[in-house]
């Protein structure tokens, strides 16, 4: 995943999502939850996009996109209801792994502020980052602010490396991390990851908790005058 954003218009949301990491967005998959307008269709036609998935397309957008050889333009016409009993299947040598799906909204009741304070705007950023991080390959870190991702670190062998990668990605594309938030798909085993993020300007973190060193992690965040939320639920995508 290279970038995610929400905005008042689909054109602005797309531009904000791409800006998170325009280099990695080259040749990627674009998924939209609103119809593609004429203006957005033209912008997409000028970029290298392999797969485009949206609920509809303006006629002018369709004409512009049709000229792109190799682009797969798909129409989303199915809205399935989340079925809690549905299972995920993963093929392994000699059989299948069957597990509960990591889908559906996370309950807010277990989430708690373990240090610092969180106003409504900060909660919005934290929940946005938490929603995105579940879709990033573990170990996963998402940095966000104002309804957009600023840096994504995924698929790393250590959580501190995922933090470092997310920060480097953000800085590489000129994103100021002051006041941004961090979401981690699983607990921090040590305080090194949060410390690295706090030094980069992160002001709040959301993570499952559950480490033997939770006290050390919370102490590091509290000492920096930042906020931490624990969710009691992890997202581990492999």
ZAPA-831549 format. One record per atom (N, C-alpha, C): residue number from 1; atom name; x, y, z. Coordinates in steps of 0.02 Angstrom, whole numbers, plus 50000, padded with zeros to 5 digits. Layout:
residues N
<NUM 'CA' <X Y Z>> ...
END
This chain:
residues 238
<1 'N' <50042 49941 50000>> <1 'CA' <50000 50000 50000>> <1 'C' <50044 50062 50000>> <2 'N' <50029 50109 49956>> <2 'CA' <50070 50169 49951>> <2 'C' <50038 50230 49982>> <3 'N' <49972 50236 49981>> <3 'CA' <49941 50295 50009>> <3 'C' <49866 50288 50013>> <4 'N' <49837 50320 50064>> <4 'CA' <49764 50321 50074>> <4 'C' <49745 50391 50097>> <5 'N' <49688 50415 50074>> <5 'CA' <49665 50481 50096>> <5 'C' <49590 50487 50090>> <6 'N' <49562 50531 50131>> <6 'CA' <49492 50550 50125>> <6 'C' <49490 50626 50114>> <7 'N' <49438 50649 50079>> <7 'CA' <49432 50721 50065>> <7 'C' <49360 50736 50044>> <8 'N' <49346 50800 50035>> <8 'CA' <49278 50821 50015>> <8 'C' <49261 50799 49945>> <9 'N' <49312 50793 49901>> <9 'CA' <49300 50771 49832>> <9 'C' <49345 50712 49817>> <10 'N' <49324 50671 49768>> <10 'CA' <49363 50613 49750>> <10 'C' <49429 50633 49717>> <11 'N' <49428 50690 49682>> <11 'CA' <49489 50715 49649>> <11 'C' <49542 50734 49702>> <12 'N' <49520 50768 49755>> <12 'CA' <49566 50787 49807>> <12 'C' <49591 50726 49846>> <13 'N' <49546 50680 49859>> <13 'CA' <49566 50619 49896>> <13 'C' <49619 50581 49857>> <14 'N' <49610 50575 49791>> <14 'CA' <49659 50539 49750>> <14 'C' <49727 50575 49751>> <15 'N' <49725 50641 49743>> <15 'CA' <49788 50680 49743>> <15 'C' <49824 50673 49809>> <16 'N' <49788 50675 49864>> <16 'CA' <49819 50669 49931>> <16 'C' <49847 50599 49942>> <17 'N' <49813 50549 49917>> <17 'CA' <49837 50480 49925>> <17 'C' <49901 50469 49885>> <18 'N' <49902 50493 49824>> <18 'CA' <49961 50484 49782>> <18 'C' <50021 50522 49811>> <19 'N' <50008 50581 49839>> <19 'CA' <50062 50623 49866>> <19 'C' <50099 50590 49923>> <20 'N' <50068 50540 49956>> <20 'CA' <50101 50506 50011>> <20 'C' <50165 50472 49987>> <21 'N' <50163 50443 49928>> <21 'CA' <50222 50408 49901>> <21 'C' <50214 50401 49825>> <22 'N' <50222 50457 49788>> <22 'CA' <50210 50455 49715>> <22 'C' <50256 50407 49677>> <23 'N' <50315 50396 49703>> <23 'CA' <50362 50350 49669>> <23 'C' <50335 50279 49670>> <24 'N' <50312 50257 49729>> <24 'CA' <50286 50188 49735>> <24 'C' <50218 50180 49702>> <25 'N' <50182 50235 49692>> <25 'CA' <50116 50231 49661>> <25 'C' <50120 50216 49587>> <26 'N' <50179 50223 49557>> <26 'CA' <50188 50210 49486>> <26 'C' <50172 50138 49470>> <27 'N' <50125 50127 49424>> <27 'CA' <50109 50059 49404>> <27 'C' <50068 50021 49454>> <28 'N' <50030 50056 49495>> <28 'CA' <49994 50024 49549>> <28 'C' <49920 50012 49535>> <29 'N' <49884 49997 49588>> <29 'CA' <49812 49985 49587>> <29 'C' <49778 50044 49622>> <30 'N' <49729 50074 49589>> <30 'CA' <49692 50130 49617>> <30 'C' <49621 50107 49633>> <31 'N' <49601 50114 49696>> <31 'CA' <49534 50095 49718>> <31 'C' <49498 50157 49744>> <32 'N' <49439 50171 49718>> <32 'CA' <49401 50230 49737>> <32 'C' <49331 50210 49760>> <33 'N' <49303 50248 49806>> <33 'CA' <49235 50233 49829>> <33 'C' <49184 50283 49802>> <34 'N' <49203 50322 49753>> <34 'CA' <49159 50369 49719>> <34 'C' <49170 50363 49644>> <35 'N' <49120 50381 49602>> <35 'CA' <49129 50378 49530>> <35 'C' <49187 50422 49506>> <36 'N' <49218 50400 49451>> <36 'CA' <49274 50438 49422>> <36 'C' <49246 50493 49378>> <37 'N' <49262 50555 49395>> <37 'CA' <49239 50612 49357>> <37 'C' <49281 50621 49294>> <38 'N' <49260 50667 49252>> <38 'CA' <49297 50681 49190>> <38 'C' <49368 50704 49206>> <39 'N' <49373 50750 49256>> <39 'CA' <49439 50777 49274>> <39 'C' <49484 50723 49302>> <40 'N' <49457 50681 49346>> <40 'CA' <49499 50628 49376>> <40 'C' <49516 50576 49323>> <41 'N' <49470 50561 49278>> <41 'CA' <49484 50513 49225>> <41 'C' <49543 50535 49183>> <42 'N' <49545 50601 49167>> <42 'CA' <49600 50628 49127>> <42 'C' <49665 50623 49166>> <43 'N' <49663 50638 49231>> <43 'CA' <49724 50634 49272>> <43 'C' <49749 50562 49276>> <44 'N' <49704 50515 49284>> <44 'CA' <49724 50444 49287>> <44 'C' <49752 50420 49221>> <45 'N' <49725 50446 49166>> <45 'CA' <49749 50426 49100>> <45 'C' <49820 50450 49087>> <46 'N' <49840 50501 49122>> <46 'CA' <49907 50528 49113>> <46 'C' <49959 50493 49157>> <47 'N' <49937 50446 49198>> <47 'CA' <49982 50410 49242>> <47 'C' <49982 50336 49225>> <48 'N' <50033 50301 49249>> <48 'CA' <50037 50229 49237>> <48 'C' <49999 50193 49293>> <49 'N' <49939 50172 49278>> <49 'CA' <49897 50135 49325>> <49 'C' <49880 50068 49293>> <50 'N' <49893 50014 49328>> <50 'CA' <49879 49947 49300>> <50 'C' <49806 49926 49311>> <51 'N' <49779 49941 49370>> <51 'CA' <49710 49921 49385>> <51 'C' <49674 49980 49417>> <52 'N' <49614 49993 49392>> <52 'CA' <49572 50047 49418>> <52 'C' <49505 50017 49438>> <53 'N' <49484 50029 49500>> <53 'CA' <49424 49999 49527>> <53 'C' <49381 50053 49559>> <54 'N' <49321 50065 49532>> <54 'CA' <49278 50119 49556>> <54 'C' <49205 50101 49544>> <55 'N' <49158 50133 49579>> <55 'CA' <49088 50116 49570>> <55 'C' <49056 50144 49506>> <56 'N' <49091 50185 49468>> <56 'CA' <49063 50212 49407>> <56 'C' <49112 50259 49373>> <57 'N' <49096 50277 49310>> <57 'CA' <49142 50318 49271>> <57 'C' <49102 50367 49228>> <58 'N' <49124 50430 49229>> <58 'CA' <49096 50479 49183>> <58 'C' <49112 50458 49111>> <59 'N' <49068 50475 49064>> <59 'CA' <49079 50454 48994>> <59 'C' <49145 50481 48967>> <60 'N' <49161 50543 48984>> <60 'CA' <49223 50573 48961>> <60 'C' <49283 50537 48993>> <61 'N' <49276 50518 49056>> <61 'CA' <49329 50481 49089>> <61 'C' <49340 50413 49056>> <62 'N' <49285 50380 49040>> <62 'CA' <49290 50315 49006>> <62 'C' <49327 50321 48940>> <63 'N' <49312 50373 48903>> <63 'CA' <49346 50384 48838>> <63 'C' <49420 50393 48847>> <64 'N' <49440 50434 48897>> <64 'CA' <49511 50446 48909>> <64 'C' <49546 50383 48933>> <65 'N' <49513 50345 48976>> <65 'CA' <49544 50284 49003>> <65 'C' <49548 50228 48952>> <66 'N' <49501 50227 48905>> <66 'CA' <49500 50175 48854>> <66 'C' <49561 50178 48808>> <67 'N' <49591 50236 48805>> <67 'CA' <49650 50245 48762>> <67 'C' <49713 50217 48793>> <68 'N' <49709 50198 48857>> <68 'CA' <49768 50171 48892>> <68 'C' <49772 50096 48883>> <69 'N' <49819 50073 48844>> <69 'CA' <49827 50002 48833>> <69 'C' <49852 49968 48896>> <70 'N' <49822 49912 48913>> <70 'CA' <49845 49874 48970>> <70 'C' <49813 49893 49036>> <71 'N' <49778 49950 49039>> <71 'CA' <49745 49969 49101>> <71 'C' <49680 49928 49109>> <72 'N' <49672 49896 49165>> <72 'CA' <49611 49858 49179>> <72 'C' <49563 49903 49218>> <73 'N' <49508 49921 49186>> <73 'CA' <49459 49966 49216>> <73 'C' <49400 49924 49240>> <74 'N' <49390 49922 49305>> <74 'CA' <49339 49880 49335>> <74 'C' <49285 49922 49368>> <75 'N' <49223 49898 49366>> <75 'CA' <49167 49932 49397>> <75 'C' <49145 49893 49458>> <76 'N' <49142 49927 49514>> <76 'CA' <49121 49896 49577>> <76 'C' <49045 49900 49582>> <77 'N' <49013 49845 49572>> <77 'CA' <48940 49844 49575>> <77 'C' <48914 49797 49630>> <78 'N' <48959 49777 49674>> <78 'CA' <48940 49730 49727>> <78 'C' <48957 49759 49795>> <79 'N' <48908 49762 49838>> <79 'CA' <48919 49784 49907>> <79 'C' <48895 49729 49954>> <80 'N' <48941 49686 49974>> <80 'CA' <48923 49629 50017>> <80 'C' <48921 49651 50090>> <81 'N' <48875 49622 50126>> <81 'CA' <48871 49633 50198>> <81 'C' <48924 49591 50233>> <82 'N' <48957 49622 50281>> <82 'CA' <49008 49586 50319>> <82 'C' <48976 49527 50356>> <83 'N' <49004 49467 50347>> <83 'CA' <48980 49407 50379>> <83 'C' <49031 49384 50430>> <84 'N' <49017 49393 50494>> <84 'CA' <49067 49377 50546>> <84 'C' <49091 49305 50545>> <85 'N' <49049 49258 50522>> <85 'CA' <49068 49188 50523>> <85 'C' <49110 49166 50463>> <86 'N' <49117 49210 50414>> <86 'CA' <49156 49193 50355>> <86 'C' <49230 49187 50373>> <87 'N' <49264 49137 50346>> <87 'CA' <49333 49124 50364>> <87 'C' <49381 49140 50306>> <88 'N' <49442 49157 50323>> <88 'CA' <49495 49166 50274>> <88 'C' <49530 49100 50264>> <89 'N' <49547 49086 50201>> <89 'CA' <49583 49024 50185>> <89 'C' <49651 49043 50154>> <90 'N' <49703 49013 50178>> <90 'CA' <49770 49023 50151>> <90 'C' <49800 48956 50133>> <91 'N' <49823 48951 50072>> <91 'CA' <49852 48888 50050>> <91 'C' <49923 48880 50075>> <92 'N' <49937 48821 50102>> <92 'CA' <50005 48803 50123>> <92 'C' <50020 48734 50095>> <93 'N' <50083 48715 50097>> <93 'CA' <50102 48650 50071>> <93 'C' <50066 48594 50110>> <94 'N' <50025 48556 50075>> <94 'CA' <49992 48500 50107>> <94 'C' <49923 48516 50135>> <95 'N' <49899 48578 50126>> <95 'CA' <49833 48592 50153>> <95 'C' <49815 48665 50153>> <96 'N' <49770 48684 50198>> <96 'CA' <49746 48752 50204>> <96 'C' <49749 48775 50276>> <97 'N' <49761 48839 50286>> <97 'CA' <49754 48870 50351>> <97 'C' <49687 48906 50352>> <98 'N' <49646 48892 50401>> <98 'CA' <49580 48922 50407>> <98 'C' <49581 48966 50469>> <99 'N' <49562 49030 50460>> <99 'CA' <49563 49075 50517>> <99 'C' <49506 49125 50511>> <100 'N' <49489 49156 50568>> <100 'CA' <49438 49208 50568>> <100 'C' <49462 49267 50526>> <101 'N' <49417 49299 50491>> <101 'CA' <49435 49356 50450>> <101 'C' <49449 49418 50493>> <102 'N' <49500 49455 50474>> <102 'CA' <49514 49519 50507>> <102 'C' <49476 49572 50468>> <103 'N' <49413 49577 50481>> <103 'CA' <49370 49622 50442>> <103 'C' <49318 49651 50489>> <104 'N' <49281 49700 50463>> <104 'CA' <49229 49731 50503>> <104 'C' <49260 49785 50548>> <105 'N' <49219 49831 50572>> <105 'CA' <49245 49886 50613>> <105 'C' <49268 49861 50681>> <106 'N' <49321 49891 50707>> <106 'CA' <49345 49875 50774>> <106 'C' <49301 49908 50826>> <107 'N' <49284 49873 50879>> <107 'CA' <49245 49905 50932>> <107 'C' <49285 49960 50967>> <108 'N' <49252 50014 50984>> <108 'CA' <49286 50070 51016>> <108 'C' <49291 50061 51091>> <109 'N' <49247 50021 51120>> <109 'CA' <49245 50015 51193>> <109 'C' <49311 49993 51224>> <110 'N' <49347 49943 51194>> <110 'CA' <49410 49922 51226>> <110 'C' <49466 49974 51219>> <111 'N' <49459 50021 51173>> <111 'CA' <49513 50069 51162>> <111 'C' <49518 50118 51221>> <112 'N' <49578 50129 51244>> <112 'CA' <49587 50172 51302>> <112 'C' <49650 50214 51295>> <113 'N' <49646 50275 51319>> <113 'CA' <49704 50319 51320>> <113 'C' <49745 50302 51382>> <114 'N' <49806 50277 51372>> <114 'CA' <49847 50256 51428>> <114 'C' <49895 50310 51451>> <115 'N' <49905 50362 51410>> <115 'CA' <49943 50420 51431>> <115 'C' <49928 50478 51384>> <116 'N' <49933 50538 51410>> <116 'CA' <49917 50597 51370>> <116 'C' <49842 50608 51364>> <117 'N' <49824 50651 51317>> <117 'CA' <49754 50667 51305>> <117 'C' <49740 50665 51230>> <118 'N' <49677 50653 51213>> <118 'CA' <49657 50650 51143>> <118 'C' <49591 50686 51133>> <119 'N' <49593 50741 51094>> <119 'CA' <49531 50776 51078>> <119 'C' <49499 50743 51017>> <120 'N' <49443 50771 50994>> <120 'CA' <49406 50740 50939>> <120 'C' <49448 50735 50875>> <121 'N' <49484 50789 50859>> <121 'CA' <49525 50790 50798>> <121 'C' <49580 50737 50801>> <122 'N' <49611 50731 50860>> <122 'CA' <49665 50681 50867>> <122 'C' <49636 50610 50862>> <123 'N' <49578 50599 50892>> <123 'CA' <49546 50533 50886>> <123 'C' <49531 50517 50813>> <124 'N' <49509 50565 50774>> <124 'CA' <49495 50553 50703>> <124 'C' <49558 50530 50667>> <125 'N' <49614 50563 50681>> <125 'CA' <49677 50543 50649>> <125 'C' <49698 50473 50671>> <126 'N' <49692 50459 50736>> <126 'CA' <49712 50394 50762>> <126 'C' <49669 50338 50732>> <127 'N' <49604 50348 50729>> <127 'CA' <49560 50296 50702>> <127 'C' <49570 50288 50627>> <128 'N' <49585 50342 50592>> <128 'CA' <49601 50337 50520>> <128 'C' <49663 50294 50511>> <129 'N' <49716 50309 50548>> <129 'CA' <49778 50271 50542>> <129 'C' <49767 50198 50561>> <130 'N' <49727 50187 50613>> <130 'CA' <49713 50119 50636>> <130 'C' <49674 50079 50583>> <131 'N' <49629 50113 50548>> <131 'CA' <49592 50080 50494>> <131 'C' <49637 50060 50437>> <132 'N' <49685 50103 50421>> <132 'CA' <49730 50090 50365>> <132 'C' <49781 50035 50381>> <133 'N' <49808 50036 50442>> <133 'CA' <49863 49991 50458>> <133 'C' <49844 49918 50454>> <134 'N' <49779 49901 50462>> <134 'CA' <49758 49831 50458>> <134 'C' <49767 49803 50388>> <135 'N' <49774 49846 50338>> <135 'CA' <49781 49824 50269>> <135 'C' <49854 49823 50245>> <136 'N' <49900 49838 50289>> <136 'CA' <49971 49840 50272>> <136 'C' <50005 49777 50297>> <137 'N' <50049 49748 50257>> <137 'CA' <50083 49686 50276>> <137 'C' <50125 49697 50339>> <138 'N' <50121 49649 50385>> <138 'CA' <50159 49653 50448>> <138 'C' <50234 49640 50436>> <139 'N' <50276 49669 50477>> <139 'CA' <50261 49718 50529>> <139 'C' <50242 49784 50496>> <140 'N' <50189 49816 50521>> <140 'CA' <50160 49873 50487>> <140 'C' <50157 49935 50531>> <141 'N' <50175 49991 50502>> <141 'CA' <50170 50057 50534>> <141 'C' <50140 50106 50485>> <142 'N' <50093 50146 50508>> <142 'CA' <50063 50198 50466>> <142 'C' <50068 50265 50502>> <143 'N' <50094 50315 50468>> <143 'CA' <50097 50384 50493>> <143 'C' <50044 50424 50456>> <144 'N' <50005 50463 50492>> <144 'CA' <49950 50499 50460>> <144 'C' <49935 50565 50495>> <145 'N' <49901 50609 50458>> <145 'CA' <49877 50672 50487>> <145 'C' <49825 50701 50440>> <146 'N' <49771 50726 50467>> <146 'CA' <49721 50761 50427>> <146 'C' <49687 50718 50375>> <147 'N' <49676 50654 50391>> <147 'CA' <49641 50610 50344>> <147 'C' <49682 50587 50285>> <148 'N' <49748 50583 50293>> <148 'CA' <49791 50558 50239>> <148 'C' <49852 50524 50269>> <149 'N' <49878 50475 50233>> <149 'CA' <49940 50443 50255>> <149 'C' <49999 50486 50234>> <150 'N' <50050 50487 50277>> <150 'CA' <50111 50524 50262>> <150 'C' <50170 50477 50252>> <151 'N' <50166 50419 50283>> <151 'CA' <50220 50370 50276>> <151 'C' <50194 50301 50295>> <152 'N' <50213 50250 50256>> <152 'CA' <50192 50182 50269>> <152 'C' <50253 50137 50270>> <153 'N' <50261 50099 50324>> <153 'CA' <50315 50051 50328>> <153 'C' <50286 49982 50339>> <154 'N' <50292 49939 50290>> <154 'CA' <50261 49873 50294>> <154 'C' <50307 49817 50273>> <155 'N' <50290 49756 50296>> <155 'CA' <50327 49697 50275>> <155 'C' <50397 49693 50302>> <156 'N' <50409 49723 50360>> <156 'CA' <50477 49724 50389>> <156 'C' <50485 49668 50440>> <157 'N' <50548 49648 50450>> <157 'CA' <50562 49594 50497>> <157 'C' <50564 49617 50569>> <158 'N' <50567 49682 50580>> <158 'CA' <50564 49709 50648>> <158 'C' <50519 49770 50648>> <159 'N' <50488 49783 50705>> <159 'CA' <50442 49840 50710>> <159 'C' <50479 49906 50707>> <160 'N' <50537 49910 50737>> <160 'CA' <50575 49972 50735>> <160 'C' <50597 49988 50664>> <161 'N' <50612 49937 50624>> <161 'CA' <50628 49948 50553>> <161 'C' <50567 49974 50515>> <162 'N' <50508 49950 50533>> <162 'CA' <50447 49974 50501>> <162 'C' <50436 50048 50517>> <163 'N' <50450 50067 50579>> <163 'CA' <50445 50138 50599>> <163 'C' <50495 50179 50559>> <164 'N' <50556 50155 50557>> <164 'CA' <50609 50191 50521>> <164 'C' <50592 50199 50447>> <165 'N' <50566 50147 50417>> <165 'CA' <50548 50151 50346>> <165 'C' <50492 50201 50334>> <166 'N' <50441 50200 50377>> <166 'CA' <50385 50247 50370>> <166 'C' <50409 50319 50375>> <167 'N' <50454 50332 50422>> <167 'CA' <50481 50400 50431>> <167 'C' <50522 50420 50370>> <168 'N' <50564 50375 50346>> <168 'CA' <50606 50389 50288>> <168 'C' <50563 50403 50226>> <169 'N' <50510 50364 50217>> <169 'CA' <50465 50374 50161>> <169 'C' <50433 50443 50164>> <170 'N' <50410 50461 50224>> <170 'CA' <50378 50526 50232>> <170 'C' <50426 50583 50217>> <171 'N' <50485 50579 50244>> <171 'CA' <50535 50632 50234>> <171 'C' <50558 50636 50161>> <172 'N' <50563 50578 50130>> <172 'CA' <50584 50575 50060>> <172 'C' <50538 50616 50015>> <173 'N' <50474 50618 50033>> <173 'CA' <50425 50653 49992>> <173 'C' <50404 50719 50022>> <174 'N' <50445 50745 50069>> <174 'CA' <50436 50812 50095>> <174 'C' <50379 50821 50144>> <175 'N' <50358 50768 50178>> <175 'CA' <50303 50773 50226>> <175 'C' <50330 50791 50296>> <176 'N' <50302 50843 50325>> <176 'CA' <50319 50863 50392>> <176 'C' <50279 50819 50441>> <177 'N' <50313 50786 50485>> <177 'CA' <50279 50740 50531>> <177 'C' <50259 50772 50597>> <178 'N' <50272 50836 50605>> <178 'CA' <50253 50870 50667>> <178 'C' <50178 50865 50678>> <179 'N' <50158 50838 50734>> <179 'CA' <50087 50832 50751>> <179 'C' <50052 50774 50718>> <180 'N' <50089 50731 50683>> <180 'CA' <50058 50673 50651>> <180 'C' <50048 50617 50702>> <181 'N' <50013 50565 50681>> <181 'CA' <50001 50508 50726>> <181 'C' <50030 50445 50695>> <182 'N' <50038 50394 50736>> <182 'CA' <50065 50330 50714>> <182 'C' <50019 50274 50735>> <183 'N' <50008 50227 50690>> <183 'CA' <49971 50165 50706>> <183 'C' <50017 50106 50694>> <184 'N' <50017 50060 50741>> <184 'CA' <50056 49998 50736>> <184 'C' <50009 49939 50738>> <185 'N' <50017 49891 50692>> <185 'CA' <49969 49836 50688>> <185 'C' <49976 49786 50746>> <186 'N' <50032 49787 50781>> <186 'CA' <50041 49744 50840>> <186 'C' <50081 49782 50892>> <187 'N' <50090 49752 50950>> <187 'CA' <50122 49790 51005>> <187 'C' <50195 49804 50991>> <188 'N' <50221 49854 51026>> <188 'CA' <50292 49870 51023>> <188 'C' <50328 49829 51076>> <189 'N' <50375 49786 51056>> <189 'CA' <50410 49744 51104>> <189 'C' <50460 49784 51146>> <190 'N' <50481 49842 51120>> <190 'CA' <50528 49886 51155>> <190 'C' <50506 49958 51143>> <191 'N' <50538 50003 51180>> <191 'CA' <50521 50074 51173>> <191 'C' <50559 50107 51115>> <192 'N' <50602 50070 51080>> <192 'CA' <50643 50101 51028>> <192 'C' <50601 50128 50969>> <193 'N' <50550 50090 50949>> <193 'CA' <50508 50113 50894>> <193 'C' <50471 50177 50910>> <194 'N' <50433 50179 50965>> <194 'CA' <50400 50241 50984>> <194 'C' <50448 50300 50993>> <195 'N' <50506 50287 51023>> <195 'CA' <50555 50341 51033>> <195 'C' <50577 50371 50966>> <196 'N' <50589 50328 50918>> <196 'CA' <50609 50351 50851>> <196 'C' <50554 50394 50821>> <197 'N' <50491 50373 50830>> <197 'CA' <50435 50411 50802>> <197 'C' <50426 50478 50838>> <198 'N' <50432 50478 50903>> <198 'CA' <50425 50539 50942>> <198 'C' <50478 50590 50924>> <199 'N' <50538 50567 50912>> <199 'CA' <50593 50612 50892>> <199 'C' <50580 50643 50824>> <200 'N' <50540 50608 50782>> <200 'CA' <50524 50632 50715>> <200 'C' <50465 50681 50716>> <201 'N' <50431 50689 50774>> <201 'CA' <50376 50737 50778>> <201 'C' <50308 50707 50790>> <202 'N' <50304 50640 50794>> <202 'CA' <50240 50607 50807>> <202 'C' <50214 50627 50876>> <203 'N' <50149 50644 50880>> <203 'CA' <50121 50667 50944>> <203 'C' <50073 50617 50976>> <204 'N' <50054 50565 50939>> <204 'CA' <50009 50515 50967>> <204 'C' <50018 50449 50932>> <205 'N' <50009 50394 50969>> <205 'CA' <50017 50328 50942>> <205 'C' <49958 50285 50962>> <206 'N' <49939 50239 50917>> <206 'CA' <49886 50191 50932>> <206 'C' <49913 50121 50916>> <207 'N' <49905 50076 50963>> <207 'CA' <49933 50008 50956>> <207 'C' <49895 49961 51002>> <208 'N' <49899 49896 50990>> <208 'CA' <49860 49848 51029>> <208 'C' <49880 49844 51103>> <209 'N' <49945 49851 51118>> <209 'CA' <49968 49836 51185>> <209 'C' <49975 49761 51194>> <210 'N' <50000 49741 51251>> <210 'CA' <50007 49670 51265>> <210 'C' <50079 49647 51270>> <211 'N' <50127 49692 51264>> <211 'CA' <50197 49675 51270>> <211 'C' <50216 49669 51344>> <212 'N' <50267 49628 51358>> <212 'CA' <50293 49623 51426>> <212 'C' <50324 49690 51448>> <213 'N' <50340 49732 51398>> <213 'CA' <50372 49796 51414>> <213 'C' <50324 49855 51400>> <214 'N' <50259 49843 51405>> <214 'CA' <50211 49897 51394>> <214 'C' <50226 49956 51439>> <215 'N' <50246 49943 51501>> <215 'CA' <50259 49998 51548>> <215 'C' <50316 50042 51523>> <216 'N' <50367 50011 51495>> <216 'CA' <50424 50049 51469>> <216 'C' <50403 50091 51408>> <217 'N' <50361 50061 51366>> <217 'CA' <50338 50096 51306>> <217 'C' <50295 50155 51325>> <218 'N' <50249 50145 51371>> <218 'CA' <50206 50199 51393>> <218 'C' <50247 50254 51427>> <219 'N' <50295 50235 51467>> <219 'CA' <50337 50284 51501>> <219 'C' <50375 50328 51452>> <220 'N' <50399 50299 51397>> <220 'CA' <50436 50337 51346>> <220 'C' <50389 50388 51313>> <221 'N' <50328 50367 51298>> <221 'CA' <50281 50412 51266>> <221 'C' <50260 50467 51314>> <222 'N' <50248 50448 51376>> <222 'CA' <50227 50497 51426>> <222 'C' <50282 50548 51439>> <223 'N' <50344 50525 51441>> <223 'CA' <50401 50570 51453>> <223 'C' <50408 50622 51398>> <224 'N' <50385 50604 51337>> <224 'CA' <50389 50650 51281>> <224 'C' <50328 50696 51278>> <225 'N' <50282 50687 51324>> <225 'CA' <50222 50729 51324>> <225 'C' <50173 50712 51269>> <226 'N' <50177 50650 51245>> <226 'CA' <50134 50628 51189>> <226 'C' <50077 50584 51216>> <227 'N' <50036 50561 51170>> <227 'CA' <49977 50522 51187>> <227 'C' <49983 50451 51159>> <228 'N' <49959 50403 51197>> <228 'CA' <49957 50335 51171>> <228 'C' <49889 50303 51186>> <229 'N' <49862 50270 51135>> <229 'CA' <49799 50233 51141>> <229 'C' <49814 50159 51130>> <230 'N' <49786 50117 51173>> <230 'CA' <49790 50045 51163>> <230 'C' <49721 50018 51145>> <231 'N' <49721 49970 51098>> <231 'CA' <49658 49945 51071>> <231 'C' <49639 49876 51095>> <232 'N' <49687 49839 51123>> <232 'CA' <49676 49770 51145>> <232 'C' <49659 49723 51087>> <233 'N' <49673 49744 51026>> <233 'CA' <49662 49701 50968>> <233 'C' <49715 49716 50917>> <234 'N' <49747 49665 50890>> <234 'CA' <49799 49676 50842>> <234 'C' <49776 49658 50772>> <235 'N' <49812 49684 50722>> <235 'CA' <49801 49668 50652>> <235 'C' <49866 49643 50624>> <236 'N' <49869 49580 50606>> <236 'CA' <49933 49550 50584>> <236 'C' <49923 49520 50515>> <237 'N' <49940 49556 50464>> <237 'CA' <49927 49535 50395>> <237 'C' <49990 49503 50365>> <238 'N' <49984 49439 50347>> <238 'CA' <50040 49404 50314>> <238 'C' <50015 49374 50248>> 
END
